[in-house]
């Protein structure tokens, strides 16, 4: 048995004051959970979201912790193969909430390293946060 997850995403934001940003985000993820002798599910998720990001220390700080909340559209395609060779395909499109926290470390005024934990809340229900949680590492560019 084995499992793996791959995430790819990006966002663009507009800082409308020193501590608040309106962000449009996109994330694509792939997840496979192979259970030997039982089933082999593969999930392809796509989330398009609009978020508000609060920089807790303001834009002038070199280290910026932040919180993020928003709303998005989750589109999931699932393919589940069983031991008899049967495949079950499912699709899901639903509204999702977005909740996250992260840290940006600025190397220059225009370039930062970014670490973030984000959860996509199925049906915008807070008690579903563990189901779609992921941590990411990346960069941010500012102009």
Secondary structure, 3 states (H helix, E strand, C coil): CEEEEEEEEEEEEEECCCCEEEEEEEEEEEEEEEECCCEEEEEEEEEEEEEEEEECCCCCCCEEEEEEEEEEEEEEEEEEEECCCCEEEEEEEEEEEEEEEEEEEECCCCEEEEEEEEEEEECCCHHHCCCCEEEEEEEEECC
